[in-house]
Amino acid sequence: MSRFLQAEINLKSLIHNFSKIKAHLRNTKVSCKIIAIVKADAYGHGAVEVARVFELLGVDYLGVAFSEEAIVLREAGIKVPIIVLFDREIEGVFKYTLIPVIFDFRQAEFLSKEASRRGVILPVHIKVETGMGRLGIYENPCETIKKIAQMDNLRIDGVMSHFSRAEDHEWTKEQMKKFSKIREFLHNLGMRPLFHIANSQGLNYKEALFDAVRPGLMLYGYGAEGFIPCMTVKTKLLDIRKLPEGTPISYGGTFVTKKDSLIGVIPVGYADGYFRSLSNKAEVIVRGKRVPVVGTVCMDLTMIDLTDIKEAQIDDEVILLGKTASEEITASHIAQWAGTIPYEVLTSFGGRARRKYIMEEEE
């Protein structure tokens, strides 16, 4: 058996999640554009394939972290407007018709100079700091945006910020208040750029639904009820060993069999994105039943306790992330066991597994 880790990406679920966000916006009676976030290879789901689906569904924009991600999409034939969130790279912006996000005045000057040299009008979005403490114009944002608006060959099509803790209502309201003041200032100047601050969790705040929203995690099935996870991750049983009571398992002997046991070995380890911190904590699904991970997760192998599944056989399917008729393991479960967040689980698995795209209705 070669290394086997397969991620099935259900495009029907992706369509469902996108449609559910559109329905939510209709139900809240706001007219918002959708900026679908496909950075980090669409959270491990495969940016090109995912972007093609969103393009067919009529998405308004796609959002990526860096220019190189956008270039991959353009070279794959994606024509939807693409917003580049975090990059200072200039050449690709013009060559591939990208929309850069400006997060400081110096960057605006560079882009203006290059746009003037090329004789083009460059659409840009401006990022302002409202409480994330990461990127964004934070000193006199209103006056800074006003100066940028006067630069040659730049057109401010959008102004954005980012929620840092959308689960904290009071903090989030303060961020929205700061953002609204900037919006009011620009409106008084006669400027009507696209304002957007709401990520997936931000969709829960009607006041955060300005002119556009930027869903990410929800598109892939997490963050709220009614959204369907798109990714299932599978492997196969490499070996089954009958071990007596008192046998230590894996590095450090962190697990010792308490009785005569059946121990399965799967060809997945931390080199595949299955975190070492899942040792003696995680569960997987074999023949429709949950079984525990035992011992330390290795670089290439992980052991599971099959003692209660006597009928298990070599080459049986093992579900690390996904569901059967009676059991389900989500990225949220794995994140809780590993002490991390679902984002890291999805990007780790999706970035290493062989992907297979399916179009099936969820049962």
C-alpha positions, 0 to 999 in steps of 0.5 A: 500500500502506498501512502493513502489519504484522500479528501472527498470534497462534496460540491453539492454541500458547497453549493448548499452553503453558498445558497444558504448565505444568499438566502440569509442576506435576502431574509435580512432584506439587505442588498449585499455582494458576496466576496467568497474567501478562497485563500489558503487553497480554499481552506484546503478544499482546492481553490480552482475547483471551488472558485469554478463553482462560485463563478457558476453560482454568480459570486461577485468577488473572490478573496485571496491572501496573496497574489500568487493564489490569484494568479493560479485562479486566473491561469485556470480561467477564472474571470471573477474579480479577485481581491488580494488581501495581504500583498504588496506585490505589484506586477501581478496586480496589473498583469492579471487584473487583480484588486489590491487591498491597500493597508498603508499610505506608502503602498498606495503611493507605489500603486498610484505611481505604477498605474500612472506609468502604465496609463491605467485606472487601478481599482483598489480597496482600502483596509482600515484598523478597527480593533484587529491590530494586524493590518490596516490604516490606523492613523487618521484613517479618514484623512488618509483615505481622502489623500489616497482618493486624490492620487493619480490613477487609483479608484477606491472601489472598497473600504474594509476592516476585519472582526477580531472576535465576532463572538464578543458582541460588545467588542464587535459593536465598537468595531462596527461603530468605528467603521460606520464613522469612516463610512459616514465621513466618506459619504459626506465627501460624496464617496460611495465605495463598497464597505465590508467588514463581516466575515462568517461570524459577522453575518450574525450581526445585521448592522455588519451587513454593509455593502458586501460580506466576506464568508469563509468558514461557513462556505465550507460547512462550519460556523453555524447550524444548517451548514454542511461540511464539504470535506471527508478525509479517509484512509485505510487500515494498513495492519491489525495486530493482536497484542496482549495486556500490558503492551506499550504502544508507539513512542514513549509508551504513552498508552499500554493495553489494559487487556488483550487487544486488537490494534490497527495501524493506519498510514497517516501521521503528522506528516499528513496533517494529523496532529501529534497533539491528537495522541490518545485523544482523537477518534476515527470511524471504522465500520460505522463505529468510533474507535480511539487513537492510542499511543503517540501519533507518529510522522507516518503512522497512527495506531487505533484500538479495534478491540471492539470491532472483531470483524475489522480487516486490513484495507478497511476504510477509516474515516478521520473526518466525515460521517456515516449513517450513525457517526460523525467526526467534524473538524470542530471535534478534531480541533477540540481534541488537538487544542486548535481551530477548525481552520487549521484542521481543514487546511492541514488535511486538505493541503496534504490529501489527494482530493476527489470531487463528488456531487452528491446529496447529503443523506 
